[in-house]
Amino acid sequence: GALDTLENLKKNGRIGGAKALLASALAIKPIITVKDGKVAEGGKQRTRSKALEFVVEQFRNDGAVSNVAVLHAECSDVDAFVARLRETYKGDIVVGNIGSVIGSHTGPGTIGVTYHVA
């Protein structure tokens, strides 16, 4: 998923203030992945649109998938993001809000997609 800012990660101590400040100054949008229960850095992009496109490309590269859901935190662009996923995936896509535990770490503007790889 793509985070809009690192502010919440800084607030809860997941990253240092200097790293958050630098990322903010450079308009870096971090990408995180969760695979086999482990959270990892998936990449970094310079703008939100590039970050969302990166997530869409990862989705496409995973090939045949099922049980697709998009979760977000107050994202006005969620419909456009889902439309991009529908270009590749013709099944149902569930759209919902990110839960409070993840949302407290990632903050508003976070958007992600979850699915099973066939």
Buried (B, 14 or more C-beta within 10 A) or exposed (E): BBBBBBBBBBBEEBBEEEBBEEBEEEEBBBBBBEEEEEEEEBBBBEEBEBBBBBBBEBBBEEEEBEEBEBBBBBBEEBEEBBEBBEEBBEEEBEEEEBEEEBBEBBBBBBBBBEBEEE
